[in-house]
């Protein structure tokens, strides 16, 4: 009987560690300002002419006086493993920096959540987003609100088709947005 109790307690402890069920009842919020260029001539990011339209930031953005902050692509979040709403944008600033921005994000809390750019299409199989190429942008800052993630300067984002809130622990997407 004592061995059985030890096994049950051990299994319960492992389950609590892995699934963190208390996260069903937790959330967090952040409201980061829209990033803007350090270049004085810049304005608020301009929108692309068509939804989900991508553009390549000018390589000489740092030296061009006509360079502007731009929205390269954007799309609404789609549910995956968990209900997720809001909008994801790819921003290219006149000073050369790039960001993924979430606006009005609302998703579930979970263990080990990260933000990725991936070449897998949004709305696909929940576990497919690590099957191809992806760029890790960092841990999810909060489950709600407006937030910014720096795209590394050397990251190649041509061919990336979606932004993913990814659970590393269980290899599933919480939500995705086409870009």
LOMAR-955245 format. One line per 5 residues: number of its first residue (from 1); their letters; for each residue x, y, z of N, C-alpha, C, O, CB. Coordinates in nm, 3 decimals. Each point is the difference from the previous one (the first is absolute). Glycine has a CB too. Layout:
N
NUM) a) X Y Z X Y Z X Y Z X Y Z X Y Z | ...
REM end
This chain:
179
1) xxxxx) 0.082 -0.119 0.000 -0.082 0.119 0.000 0.086 0.125 0.000 -0.033 0.097 -0.069 -0.146 -0.222 0.189 | 0.289 0.128 -0.045 0.088 0.116 0.007 0.065 0.026 -0.135 0.018 0.116 -0.039 0.024 -0.163 0.282 | -0.005 -0.059 -0.314 0.060 0.016 -0.132 -0.099 0.064 -0.096 0.036 0.088 -0.078 0.111 -0.288 0.119 | -0.272 0.157 -0.034 -0.105 0.056 -0.084 -0.017 0.149 0.028 -0.014 0.080 -0.094 -0.103 -0.304 0.089 | 0.118 0.263 0.131 -0.015 0.141 0.038 0.117 0.083 -0.053 -0.020 0.111 -0.048 -0.108 -0.181 0.255
6) xxxxx) 0.248 0.017 -0.198 0.118 0.070 -0.051 -0.010 0.019 -0.152 0.032 0.107 -0.051 0.107 -0.204 0.240 | -0.185 -0.006 -0.259 -0.016 0.007 -0.146 -0.106 0.105 -0.036 0.022 0.079 -0.092 0.045 -0.323 0.070 | -0.178 0.245 0.091 -0.108 0.096 -0.027 0.048 0.143 0.026 -0.024 0.089 -0.081 -0.149 -0.263 0.140 | 0.239 0.195 0.054 0.050 0.133 0.033 0.106 0.043 -0.102 0.002 0.116 -0.042 -0.048 -0.157 0.288 | 0.131 -0.049 -0.285 0.102 0.031 -0.101 -0.063 0.036 -0.134 0.042 0.096 -0.064 0.117 -0.250 0.180
11) xxxxx) -0.258 0.077 -0.159 -0.069 0.028 -0.126 -0.072 0.134 0.007 0.001 0.076 -0.096 -0.029 -0.322 0.054 | -0.033 0.275 0.154 -0.068 0.128 0.018 0.099 0.116 -0.007 -0.028 0.102 -0.063 -0.147 -0.215 0.204 | 0.289 0.099 -0.078 0.103 0.104 -0.002 0.052 0.024 -0.141 0.017 0.115 -0.042 0.047 -0.177 0.276 | -0.039 -0.045 -0.308 0.046 0.014 -0.139 -0.108 0.067 -0.084 0.031 0.088 -0.081 0.115 -0.292 0.106 | -0.270 0.164 -0.008 -0.111 0.061 -0.074 -0.013 0.148 0.029 -0.018 0.080 -0.091 -0.100 -0.299 0.095
16) xxxxx) 0.128 0.256 0.122 -0.007 0.142 0.037 0.116 0.078 -0.060 -0.017 0.113 -0.046 -0.100 -0.175 0.258 | 0.236 0.003 -0.209 0.117 0.066 -0.057 -0.015 0.022 -0.151 0.026 0.109 -0.050 0.116 -0.213 0.229 | -0.184 0.003 -0.250 -0.010 0.008 -0.146 -0.115 0.089 -0.047 0.019 0.084 -0.088 0.079 -0.310 0.077 | -0.215 0.207 0.067 -0.120 0.067 -0.052 -0.029 0.134 0.065 -0.073 0.081 -0.058 -0.016 -0.305 0.011 | 0.143 0.250 0.165 -0.024 0.125 0.071 -0.147 0.041 -0.008 -0.031 0.106 -0.055 0.268 -0.035 0.006
21) xxxxx) -0.327 -0.152 0.101 -0.143 0.025 -0.018 -0.050 0.132 0.059 -0.105 0.049 -0.041 0.078 -0.293 0.043 | 0.099 0.302 0.091 -0.042 0.129 0.057 0.002 0.110 -0.106 -0.064 0.104 0.018 0.154 -0.176 0.206 | -0.018 0.050 -0.333 0.005 0.100 -0.107 -0.135 0.015 -0.071 -0.021 0.098 -0.072 0.264 -0.150 0.041 | -0.333 -0.041 0.051 -0.135 0.015 -0.054 -0.070 0.120 0.064 -0.095 0.055 -0.056 0.082 -0.303 0.016 | 0.061 0.289 0.156 -0.065 0.106 0.077 0.085 0.126 0.011 -0.033 0.092 0.075 -0.086 -0.268 0.051
26) xxxxx) 0.230 0.181 -0.201 0.088 0.117 0.006 0.008 0.068 -0.136 -0.022 -0.063 -0.104 0.155 -0.046 0.287 | -0.103 0.235 -0.180 0.026 0.076 -0.122 0.090 0.116 0.037 0.018 0.031 0.118 -0.241 -0.097 -0.222 | 0.279 0.129 0.003 0.084 0.117 0.023 -0.024 0.098 -0.113 -0.047 -0.038 -0.108 0.221 -0.100 0.231 | -0.142 0.263 -0.099 -0.027 0.103 -0.099 0.119 0.093 -0.011 0.069 0.026 0.098 -0.316 -0.040 -0.051 | 0.270 0.065 -0.169 0.104 0.098 -0.025 -0.053 0.095 -0.107 -0.081 -0.039 -0.084 0.269 -0.125 0.146
31) xxxxx) -0.142 0.289 -0.058 -0.041 0.098 -0.100 0.123 0.080 -0.042 0.022 0.111 0.049 -0.257 -0.098 0.049 | 0.313 -0.070 -0.189 0.120 0.066 -0.049 -0.037 0.098 -0.111 -0.091 -0.024 -0.079 0.230 -0.177 0.140 | -0.067 0.311 -0.066 -0.021 0.102 -0.103 0.045 -0.053 -0.135 0.087 -0.086 -0.009 -0.056 0.269 0.179 | -0.091 -0.132 -0.274 0.039 -0.032 -0.137 0.145 0.044 -0.020 0.032 0.116 0.026 -0.272 -0.091 -0.109 | 0.327 -0.114 0.036 0.138 0.043 -0.022 0.007 0.096 -0.118 -0.070 -0.017 -0.100 0.156 -0.201 0.193
36) xxxxx) -0.003 0.319 -0.080 0.020 0.097 -0.108 0.149 0.014 -0.023 0.082 -0.028 0.087 -0.297 0.152 -0.031 | 0.248 -0.079 -0.175 0.137 0.015 -0.041 0.071 0.109 0.078 -0.062 0.094 0.048 -0.001 -0.175 -0.273 | 0.193 0.066 0.236 0.083 0.104 0.059 0.030 0.110 -0.101 0.054 0.105 0.037 0.045 -0.274 0.118 | -0.133 0.148 -0.282 0.023 0.098 -0.105 -0.105 0.109 0.015 -0.119 -0.031 0.007 0.219 -0.143 -0.164 | -0.061 0.300 0.161 -0.092 0.110 0.024 -0.105 0.016 -0.109 -0.110 0.046 0.028 0.291 0.065 0.094
41) xxxxx) -0.150 -0.148 -0.245 -0.093 0.020 -0.111 -0.109 -0.106 -0.003 -0.091 0.007 -0.084 0.274 0.099 -0.044 | -0.178 -0.204 0.216 -0.096 -0.110 -0.006 -0.137 0.044 0.050 -0.014 0.100 0.071 0.200 -0.263 -0.040 | -0.285 0.086 -0.069 -0.136 0.022 0.046 -0.051 -0.130 0.056 0.073 -0.099 0.008 -0.114 0.282 -0.178 | -0.086 -0.184 0.208 -0.059 -0.126 0.045 0.007 -0.099 -0.115 -0.001 0.041 -0.116 -0.153 0.079 0.278 | 0.162 -0.249 -0.132 0.011 -0.099 -0.107 -0.115 0.011 -0.100 -0.117 0.014 0.039 0.237 -0.165 0.120
46) xxxxx) -0.086 0.145 -0.286 -0.102 0.000 -0.104 -0.045 -0.143 -0.025 0.079 -0.094 0.010 0.019 0.302 -0.116 | -0.225 -0.224 0.075 -0.057 -0.132 -0.021 0.031 -0.050 -0.141 0.014 0.081 -0.091 -0.197 -0.029 0.256 | 0.194 -0.185 -0.185 0.016 -0.051 -0.135 -0.129 0.024 -0.078 -0.106 0.017 0.060 0.272 -0.192 0.019 | -0.156 0.176 -0.211 -0.118 0.031 -0.082 -0.101 -0.114 -0.001 -0.117 0.024 -0.030 0.261 0.120 -0.110 | -0.104 -0.265 0.172 -0.093 -0.113 0.004 0.027 -0.082 0.125 0.115 -0.007 0.044 -0.128 0.001 -0.296
51) xxxxx) -0.091 -0.056 0.311 0.022 -0.083 0.119 0.100 -0.112 -0.030 0.001 -0.056 -0.109 -0.233 0.109 0.188 | 0.314 -0.083 0.019 0.098 -0.108 -0.008 0.103 0.022 -0.110 0.071 -0.093 -0.037 -0.243 -0.061 0.124 | 0.182 0.276 -0.140 0.098 0.030 -0.103 0.134 0.021 0.067 0.011 0.076 0.096 -0.187 0.028 -0.247 | 0.278 -0.171 0.103 0.133 0.015 0.056 0.083 0.092 -0.088 -0.024 0.011 -0.120 0.010 -0.241 0.222 | 0.109 0.296 -0.042 0.094 0.084 -0.074 0.135 -0.017 0.065 0.008 -0.041 0.116 -0.187 0.208 -0.182
56) xxxxx) 0.284 -0.137 -0.006 0.134 -0.012 0.053 0.047 0.138 0.043 -0.007 0.095 -0.078 0.057 -0.294 -0.071 | -0.001 0.211 0.273 0.046 0.132 0.043 0.122 0.042 -0.081 0.082 -0.085 -0.036 -0.170 0.042 0.268 | 0.100 0.171 -0.261 0.116 0.046 -0.077 0.128 -0.025 0.079 0.005 0.025 0.120 -0.146 0.149 -0.234 | 0.242 -0.223 0.046 0.128 -0.030 0.066 0.071 0.128 0.044 0.079 -0.003 0.094 -0.059 -0.205 -0.233 | -0.049 0.318 0.073 0.066 0.127 0.033 -0.089 0.088 0.086 0.013 0.123 -0.003 0.114 -0.137 -0.210
61) xxxxx) -0.218 -0.046 0.291 -0.096 0.076 0.078 0.068 0.097 0.097 -0.054 0.107 0.028 -0.105 -0.298 -0.047 | 0.275 0.156 0.070 0.066 0.085 0.098 0.050 0.131 -0.061 0.010 0.101 0.070 0.056 -0.306 0.055 | -0.036 0.204 -0.255 0.056 0.120 -0.060 -0.098 0.076 -0.088 0.031 0.110 -0.045 0.187 -0.222 0.053 | -0.334 0.056 -0.034 -0.095 0.064 -0.090 -0.088 0.099 0.076 -0.071 -0.040 0.092 0.073 -0.164 -0.237 | 0.002 0.334 0.106 -0.083 0.098 0.071 -0.149 -0.023 -0.027 -0.083 0.048 0.078 0.271 0.116 -0.092
66) xxxxx) -0.225 -0.235 -0.093 -0.140 -0.023 -0.033 -0.053 -0.130 0.064 -0.117 -0.033 -0.017 0.152 0.157 -0.198 | 0.050 -0.196 0.287 -0.042 -0.127 0.060 -0.110 0.025 0.103 0.002 0.100 0.072 0.228 -0.198 -0.110 | -0.325 0.005 0.043 -0.112 0.011 0.093 -0.016 -0.132 0.075 0.040 -0.106 -0.047 -0.154 0.275 -0.103 | 0.054 -0.159 0.267 -0.041 -0.120 0.071 -0.116 -0.061 -0.077 -0.090 0.072 -0.043 0.166 0.020 0.270 | -0.074 -0.225 -0.245 -0.103 -0.064 -0.081 -0.050 -0.128 0.066 0.071 -0.065 0.076 0.032 0.162 -0.281
71) xxxxx) -0.227 -0.132 0.173 -0.055 -0.130 0.033 0.022 -0.088 -0.123 -0.058 0.026 -0.106 -0.118 0.070 0.269 | 0.260 -0.199 -0.150 0.029 -0.087 -0.114 -0.112 -0.101 -0.024 -0.030 -0.033 -0.115 0.274 0.061 0.162 | -0.305 -0.075 0.060 -0.106 -0.101 -0.011 -0.078 0.000 0.129 0.048 0.046 0.104 0.088 -0.187 -0.264 | -0.258 0.089 0.153 -0.082 -0.010 0.121 -0.111 -0.101 -0.023 -0.039 -0.028 -0.114 0.091 0.268 0.176 | -0.102 -0.292 0.047 -0.111 -0.094 -0.009 -0.060 -0.026 0.136 0.066 0.021 0.102 0.040 -0.125 -0.302
76) xxxxx) -0.231 0.059 0.202 -0.068 -0.029 0.126 0.043 -0.136 0.056 0.030 -0.093 -0.075 -0.226 0.232 0.000 | 0.198 -0.149 0.207 0.029 -0.129 0.062 -0.114 -0.097 -0.024 -0.117 0.038 -0.004 0.256 0.075 0.178 | -0.102 -0.239 -0.190 -0.094 -0.110 -0.015 0.022 -0.096 0.117 0.112 -0.017 0.048 -0.117 0.040 -0.303 | -0.103 -0.086 0.298 0.011 -0.099 0.107 0.083 -0.120 -0.046 -0.004 -0.038 -0.117 -0.219 0.112 0.209 | 0.296 -0.130 -0.001 0.068 -0.128 -0.022 -0.040 -0.087 0.120 -0.118 -0.029 0.018 0.319 0.132 -0.151
81) xxxxx) -0.104 -0.144 0.216 -0.033 -0.080 0.118 -0.088 0.077 0.097 -0.080 -0.060 0.072 0.296 -0.062 -0.099 | -0.202 0.254 0.030 -0.077 0.085 0.091 -0.059 0.118 -0.077 0.055 0.042 -0.101 0.093 -0.109 0.295 | -0.260 0.118 -0.146 -0.061 0.118 -0.061 0.096 0.118 0.007 0.053 0.031 0.107 -0.282 -0.115 -0.046 | 0.250 0.149 -0.174 0.093 0.113 -0.007 -0.057 0.104 -0.094 -0.040 -0.031 -0.112 0.239 -0.119 0.160 | -0.203 0.276 -0.003 -0.047 0.109 -0.084 0.101 0.114 0.004 0.092 0.000 0.082 -0.333 -0.064 -0.040
86) xxxxx) 0.224 0.159 -0.131 0.089 0.114 -0.011 0.059 0.006 -0.139 -0.050 -0.066 -0.092 0.103 0.053 0.336 | 0.052 0.090 -0.261 0.061 0.021 -0.130 0.152 -0.001 0.015 0.053 0.050 0.099 -0.252 0.085 -0.178 | 0.268 -0.194 -0.019 0.146 0.002 -0.005 0.044 0.084 -0.119 -0.059 -0.008 -0.108 0.074 -0.221 0.218 | 0.089 0.309 -0.089 0.055 0.083 -0.106 0.152 -0.019 -0.006 0.065 -0.022 0.102 -0.252 0.190 -0.074 | 0.241 -0.159 -0.148 0.144 0.005 -0.019 0.033 0.146 -0.033 -0.050 0.054 -0.099 0.066 -0.300 0.019
91) xxxxx) 0.067 0.309 0.162 0.036 0.141 -0.018 0.146 0.010 -0.045 0.087 -0.069 0.052 -0.255 0.139 0.123 | 0.193 0.017 -0.272 0.136 0.035 -0.041 0.015 0.150 0.025 -0.069 0.081 -0.061 0.082 -0.268 -0.116 | 0.077 0.221 0.266 0.019 0.141 0.034 0.106 0.063 -0.090 0.087 -0.069 -0.053 -0.152 0.022 0.291 | 0.055 0.176 -0.254 0.092 0.073 -0.087 0.145 -0.013 0.045 0.090 0.012 -0.083 -0.274 0.148 0.034 | 0.207 -0.185 0.177 0.137 -0.014 0.049 0.055 -0.142 -0.019 0.111 -0.030 0.045 -0.159 0.211 0.120
96) xxxxx) -0.031 -0.269 -0.231 0.047 -0.135 -0.032 -0.047 -0.109 0.094 0.013 -0.118 -0.032 0.181 0.227 -0.063 | -0.249 -0.073 0.210 -0.048 -0.102 0.093 -0.131 -0.058 -0.049 -0.077 0.066 -0.070 0.190 0.052 0.260 | -0.138 -0.246 -0.152 -0.125 -0.068 -0.036 -0.061 -0.059 0.126 0.071 -0.041 0.092 0.015 -0.011 -0.325 | -0.219 0.049 0.235 -0.073 -0.050 0.115 -0.119 -0.083 -0.045 -0.055 0.020 -0.109 0.128 0.178 0.244 | -0.112 -0.292 -0.049 -0.134 -0.058 -0.005 -0.076 0.073 0.110 0.048 0.011 0.112 0.027 -0.244 -0.202
101) xxxxx) -0.193 0.282 0.056 -0.085 0.070 0.098 -0.133 -0.072 0.010 -0.063 -0.031 -0.101 0.174 0.253 0.051 | -0.153 -0.248 0.174 -0.134 -0.052 0.027 -0.086 0.116 0.048 0.042 0.077 0.087 0.047 -0.309 -0.029 | -0.207 0.244 -0.115 -0.095 0.101 0.045 -0.129 -0.069 0.041 -0.056 -0.079 -0.076 0.158 0.253 -0.075 | -0.148 -0.144 0.272 -0.123 -0.058 0.050 0.007 -0.150 0.020 -0.101 -0.069 -0.011 -0.018 0.251 -0.102 | 0.238 -0.234 0.143 0.014 -0.145 0.020 -0.082 -0.046 0.119 -0.006 0.067 0.103 0.235 -0.058 -0.201
106) xxxxx) -0.293 -0.124 0.082 -0.069 -0.066 0.110 0.011 -0.150 -0.024 -0.060 -0.052 -0.095 -0.102 0.248 0.131 | 0.237 -0.265 0.049 0.018 -0.144 -0.011 0.005 -0.060 0.139 -0.001 0.072 0.100 0.125 -0.046 -0.319 | -0.118 -0.157 0.226 0.009 -0.070 0.128 0.143 0.002 0.051 0.095 0.013 -0.077 -0.288 -0.160 0.012 | 0.206 0.133 0.195 0.131 -0.016 0.060 0.039 -0.147 -0.014 -0.085 -0.087 -0.012 0.046 0.280 0.176 | 0.166 -0.219 -0.162 0.049 -0.136 -0.010 0.147 -0.006 0.032 0.066 0.104 0.014 -0.240 -0.156 -0.185
111) xxxxx) 0.226 -0.068 0.184 0.142 -0.015 0.033 0.088 0.022 -0.123 -0.033 -0.047 -0.109 -0.028 -0.113 0.291 | 0.171 0.229 -0.165 0.106 0.006 -0.100 -0.046 0.057 -0.134 0.027 -0.058 -0.105 0.076 -0.136 0.218 | -0.173 0.309 -0.110 -0.053 0.061 -0.122 0.103 0.094 -0.063 0.065 0.078 0.070 -0.298 -0.096 0.023 | 0.246 0.009 -0.225 0.097 0.079 -0.075 -0.065 0.057 -0.125 -0.108 -0.042 -0.041 0.295 -0.101 0.128 | -0.120 0.241 -0.146 -0.047 0.062 -0.125 0.098 -0.038 -0.110 0.122 0.015 0.014 -0.232 0.180 0.110
116) xxxxx) 0.055 -0.245 -0.235 0.080 -0.041 -0.114 -0.054 0.062 -0.128 -0.119 0.030 -0.010 0.176 -0.245 0.126 | 0.032 0.232 -0.213 -0.037 0.018 -0.140 0.028 -0.134 -0.066 0.103 -0.063 0.029 -0.049 0.317 -0.033 | -0.142 -0.300 -0.083 0.019 -0.132 -0.060 -0.043 -0.001 -0.146 -0.078 0.084 -0.044 0.043 -0.187 0.267 | 0.088 0.007 -0.297 -0.038 -0.015 -0.141 -0.123 -0.088 -0.018 -0.044 -0.023 -0.113 0.284 0.053 0.052 | -0.296 -0.079 0.170 -0.121 -0.082 -0.008 -0.123 0.091 -0.008 -0.003 0.105 0.065 0.116 -0.293 0.065
121) xxxxx) -0.214 0.151 -0.208 -0.117 0.086 -0.014 -0.082 0.009 0.128 -0.012 -0.097 0.074 0.006 0.038 -0.315 | -0.048 0.176 0.266 -0.087 0.020 0.115 -0.124 -0.088 -0.014 -0.049 -0.022 -0.111 0.134 0.259 0.140 | -0.134 -0.285 0.084 -0.120 -0.083 -0.003 0.027 -0.146 -0.029 -0.093 -0.078 -0.018 -0.029 0.276 -0.055 | 0.248 -0.236 0.068 0.035 -0.140 -0.027 -0.010 -0.087 0.124 -0.054 0.042 0.102 0.205 0.037 -0.282 | -0.100 -0.199 0.168 0.001 -0.095 0.112 0.074 0.062 0.119 0.107 0.058 -0.017 -0.114 -0.253 -0.145
126) xxxxx) -0.049 0.182 0.280 0.054 0.064 0.121 0.147 -0.029 0.025 0.072 0.084 0.053 -0.297 -0.097 0.041 | 0.270 -0.105 -0.132 0.138 -0.038 0.028 0.094 0.015 -0.117 0.114 -0.044 0.009 -0.204 -0.110 0.155 | 0.046 0.216 -0.273 0.080 0.004 -0.123 0.099 0.115 -0.007 0.085 0.001 -0.089 -0.274 -0.108 -0.021 | 0.181 0.202 0.199 0.076 0.124 -0.017 0.149 -0.014 0.026 0.076 0.091 -0.034 -0.279 0.027 0.099 | 0.246 -0.227 -0.007 0.144 -0.023 0.015 0.053 -0.097 -0.105 0.113 -0.046 0.011 -0.136 0.091 0.233
131) xxxxx) -0.060 -0.077 -0.345 0.042 -0.093 -0.104 0.089 0.064 -0.106 0.078 -0.070 -0.065 -0.288 -0.054 0.105 | 0.200 0.253 -0.059 0.079 0.069 -0.102 0.095 0.098 0.062 0.060 -0.026 0.105 -0.245 -0.001 -0.265 | 0.200 0.141 0.094 0.088 0.106 0.050 -0.078 0.091 0.095 -0.119 0.026 -0.020 0.256 -0.035 -0.191 | -0.068 0.056 0.313 -0.064 0.094 0.092 0.107 0.086 0.065 0.117 -0.037 0.007 -0.307 -0.123 0.035 | 0.146 0.276 0.005 0.087 0.093 0.071 -0.060 0.022 0.137 -0.115 0.044 0.012 0.191 0.071 -0.228
136) xxxxx) 0.000 -0.145 0.319 -0.046 0.020 0.138 0.019 0.147 0.039 0.108 0.056 -0.017 -0.049 -0.297 0.077 | -0.166 0.301 -0.007 0.007 0.141 0.037 -0.001 0.022 0.151 0.018 0.113 0.046 -0.132 -0.061 -0.258 | 0.093 -0.158 0.289 0.004 0.014 0.145 -0.126 -0.052 0.066 -0.093 -0.045 -0.067 0.239 0.240 0.038 | -0.146 -0.188 0.161 -0.115 -0.045 0.078 -0.116 0.096 -0.017 0.019 0.120 -0.014 0.134 -0.230 0.179 | -0.275 0.056 -0.162 -0.120 0.083 -0.004 0.001 0.088 0.124 0.015 -0.051 0.112 -0.147 -0.123 -0.245
141) xxxxx) 0.116 0.304 0.116 0.009 0.094 0.111 -0.124 -0.002 0.088 0.009 0.015 0.122 0.138 0.126 -0.262 | -0.264 -0.159 0.078 -0.125 0.001 0.075 -0.108 -0.065 -0.087 0.015 -0.010 -0.122 0.051 0.221 0.249 | -0.172 -0.255 -0.063 -0.108 -0.065 -0.074 -0.099 0.099 -0.060 -0.086 -0.037 -0.080 0.112 -0.158 0.230 | -0.015 0.322 -0.111 -0.091 0.102 -0.051 0.076 0.129 -0.024 0.098 0.030 0.067 -0.291 -0.136 0.056 | 0.145 0.183 -0.224 0.051 0.135 -0.019 0.078 0.020 -0.127 -0.005 -0.079 -0.093 0.011 0.095 0.333
146) xxxxx) 0.068 0.095 -0.241 0.083 0.042 -0.112 0.145 -0.024 0.037 0.045 0.041 0.108 -0.215 0.134 -0.182 | 0.244 -0.241 -0.014 0.137 -0.036 0.032 0.087 -0.005 -0.125 -0.049 -0.024 -0.110 -0.033 -0.104 0.307 | 0.212 0.151 -0.177 0.096 0.008 -0.110 0.111 -0.103 0.021 0.046 -0.022 0.112 -0.098 0.267 -0.144 | 0.094 -0.307 -0.079 0.108 -0.098 0.002 0.100 0.038 -0.108 -0.037 0.012 -0.117 -0.116 -0.195 0.204 | 0.278 0.201 -0.049 0.105 0.038 -0.095 0.030 -0.120 -0.090 0.017 -0.112 0.048 0.082 0.279 0.117
151) xxxxx) -0.093 -0.141 -0.295 0.046 -0.101 -0.095 0.151 0.020 -0.012 0.044 0.110 -0.034 -0.268 -0.117 -0.096 | 0.304 -0.095 0.159 0.145 0.019 -0.006 0.045 0.055 -0.136 -0.056 -0.035 -0.104 0.083 -0.153 0.268 | 0.074 0.273 -0.160 0.048 0.065 -0.121 0.041 -0.099 -0.107 -0.021 0.025 -0.119 0.096 0.164 0.259 | -0.017 -0.301 -0.100 0.048 -0.099 -0.098 -0.106 -0.105 -0.038 0.030 -0.092 -0.076 0.198 0.128 0.169 | -0.350 -0.023 -0.041 -0.104 -0.100 -0.029 -0.054 0.020 -0.141 -0.037 0.111 -0.038 -0.023 -0.121 0.283
156) xxxxx) 0.054 -0.097 -0.321 -0.056 0.001 -0.134 -0.149 -0.030 0.013 -0.038 -0.110 0.038 0.258 0.036 -0.145 | -0.304 0.172 0.074 -0.144 -0.020 0.018 -0.075 -0.018 -0.132 -0.121 -0.022 0.001 0.138 0.157 0.206 | 0.055 -0.127 -0.321 -0.066 -0.031 -0.127 -0.046 -0.145 0.006 0.076 -0.087 0.042 0.067 0.257 -0.170 | -0.265 -0.195 0.088 -0.054 -0.135 0.003 -0.072 -0.036 0.129 -0.064 -0.104 0.008 0.244 0.043 -0.160 | -0.170 0.147 0.254 -0.076 -0.024 0.123 -0.146 0.039 -0.027 -0.027 0.108 -0.053 0.233 -0.065 0.201
161) xxxxx) -0.298 -0.130 -0.112 -0.141 0.023 -0.035 -0.092 0.018 0.119 -0.116 0.036 -0.017 0.159 -0.167 -0.185 | 0.008 0.106 0.323 -0.088 0.018 0.115 0.079 0.032 0.126 0.119 -0.031 0.012 -0.283 -0.126 -0.116 | 0.094 0.220 0.198 0.049 0.024 0.135 -0.071 -0.101 0.088 -0.121 -0.022 -0.015 0.167 0.272 -0.025 | 0.027 -0.313 0.131 -0.055 -0.107 0.082 0.029 0.025 0.147 0.111 0.037 0.037 -0.083 -0.198 -0.227 | -0.129 0.140 0.273 0.022 -0.009 0.144 0.014 -0.149 0.026 -0.096 -0.076 -0.013 -0.038 0.291 0.074
166) xxxxx) 0.256 -0.256 -0.026 0.039 -0.140 0.003 0.028 -0.047 0.142 0.070 0.067 0.076 0.025 -0.042 -0.306 | -0.150 -0.140 0.265 0.028 -0.063 0.129 0.112 -0.101 -0.020 -0.021 -0.108 -0.056 -0.220 0.140 0.135 | 0.361 0.003 -0.032 0.116 -0.089 -0.015 -0.017 -0.131 0.078 0.045 -0.105 -0.045 0.099 0.307 0.014 | -0.208 -0.195 0.144 -0.012 -0.120 0.083 -0.080 -0.110 -0.069 0.036 -0.117 0.009 -0.022 0.262 0.193 | -0.122 -0.108 -0.273 -0.086 -0.101 -0.063 0.003 0.004 -0.152 -0.075 -0.073 -0.065 -0.069 0.087 0.265
171) xxxxx) 0.230 0.072 -0.257 0.015 0.010 -0.145 -0.132 0.022 -0.072 -0.033 -0.072 -0.094 0.229 -0.074 0.113 | -0.271 0.247 0.025 -0.125 0.037 -0.065 -0.012 0.152 -0.007 0.058 0.073 0.081 -0.167 -0.285 0.001 | 0.034 0.258 -0.181 -0.029 0.142 -0.014 -0.123 0.035 0.082 -0.099 -0.072 -0.003 0.201 0.075 -0.226 | -0.095 0.107 0.301 -0.120 0.051 0.070 -0.083 0.082 -0.097 -0.123 -0.006 0.003 0.245 0.011 0.217 | -0.056 0.072 -0.308 -0.067 0.081 -0.100 0.098 0.038 -0.108 0.121 0.002 0.023 -0.281 0.086 0.148
176) xxxx) 0.109 -0.059 -0.291 0.085 0.038 -0.113 -0.062 0.118 -0.073 -0.121 0.022 0.007 0.203 -0.260 -0.032 | 0.001 0.314 -0.046 -0.048 0.112 -0.080 0.073 -0.002 -0.134 0.123 -0.010 -0.004 -0.173 0.149 0.212 | -0.024 -0.131 -0.319 0.064 0.006 -0.132 0.067 0.136 -0.020 -0.055 0.104 0.037 -0.114 -0.266 -0.129 | 0.288 0.159 0.033 0.070 0.127 -0.030 0.046 0.000 -0.144 0.060 0.097 -0.045 0.015 -0.077 0.284
REM end
